[in-house]
């Protein structure tokens, strides 16, 4: 096997493996904060309107 196809194959494999590692890394380092999001909605309201929400959306059980 020549050097150039081997390098191209290595770069392709590295790229394919980098995507799931990046996605998992983002989920681990930035977990979702549902309570914080609902507190933000209560204080600042819906970004589509200029008034605070009167009733918060239901939370998942």
C-alpha positions, -999 to +999 in steps of 0.1 A: +000+000+000+014+034-009+018+062+016-008+086+002-038+063+003-028+052+038-027+088+050-060+096+034-076+065+050-061+075+084-075+111+081-109+097+071-110+073+100-099+101+124-126+124+111-153+098+114-142+090+150-139+127+159-176+135+154-190+111+181-163+121+205-171+157+201-208+152+205-203+131+237-178+157+250-203+185+246-230+165+264-206+157+293-192+192+297-225+210+292-253+191+309-289+203+305-303+224+334-341+222+332-346+240+365-323+268+354-341+271+320-375+273+337-362+299+361-349+319+331-383+316+314-401+328+346-378+358+349-373+368+313-403+352+295-405+340+260-379+354+236-407+358+210-426+383+233-417+412+256-436+401+287-428+374+313-447+341+313-476+339+337-476+301+338-446+279+332-447+251+307-452+216+323-421+196+332-415+161+321-423+134+346 
